Amino acid sequence: GSPPASVQRMLELVELKIDAAVWQVDAIRTEQDDKYLVFDYTNAPRIEQLARMHAGRLRVVDDRSAYFTIPADCRECDSVLALAKSVLRP
């Protein structure tokens, strides 16, 4: 049968960690009341490549963080998780 919801969520988070590792992103969080999805990175050329793939929607703001605006209708946990995956899988 299907795995329990908690196991399914764990698998989704592991997939997200793998996707993040490919882009050398070491943390993903939300900021400003879930208005932004923030990607903390360790490799500037990799995050700049990812930002180019998103045509300005992913903004590199300093030598550590890149911001992606979360649409107003996408602020539930499952939607934010799906959005993070979509950013890391252009």
N, C-alpha and C positions, 0 to 999 in steps of 0.2 A: 503494500500500500504506500500511500504518500507519507513523507516524513511529517512529524508534528510541526506546527507553525514556528516554534522556537528553533528547531533544527534548520528549517528552511531559512529563517532569518540569519542564523549563524553562517550558513553556506553563502548567502548573498553578501554578507559582510566580508567573508574570506575572498570572494570574487572581487569585491571592491578593493581590498588590500592588494591583491595581485595586480589589478589594473593600475592602482596608484604606484606600485613599485616600478612598473614599466616606465612611467613618466618621472620617476624619482620624486614623488610626492610622499612626504612622511606623515602628514596629518591633514584631515579634512574636518572642517567645523562650520557652524553658522555664526553670523555676527549681526548685530543691530536688529534684534528681534526677528531673526530668521529672514532678513532682507537679502543677505549675501551668503553665498557658499564660498568659503575661503579654503584655498589649497596652499598648504605650506610645502615648499619645495626645497630641494638641495642642489639642483642642477639648472642653472639659468638657461642654457641653450635648449634643454628639453622642454621647459615650461614655455619658452618663447615659441618653439615649434608647435606646441599644443595650442597656444593662444592664436597663432596664425591660422590654424585649422578652424578656429571658431570665429574668424572674421570680426574681431573686436569685442565679442561678447565676454571673453575671458580676458581680464585686464591684469597685467603684471604691475603691481603698485610699488614694490620695493624688491630688495635682494632676497626676500624670504617668502613673500605671499603674492598670490594671484586671486582676484575676486571675480565671481560670476553672480550676476543678479538673479535671485530666485523670483520667478513670476508669482504674482499675488495668489493665483489659483493653485500653486504648487508648494504649499508650506506645510503639508502633513508629512509625517515621518516617511511613509512609503514613497510619496512623490519626491521628496528630497533625495532619498536613496536612489531612486530611478534617475533623477536629474544628475546626481554625482556620477553615476555609471555612464550616462550619455555624454558627459563632458570628457570623461577619460577614454571613451570609445568613439572618437569622431568618425 
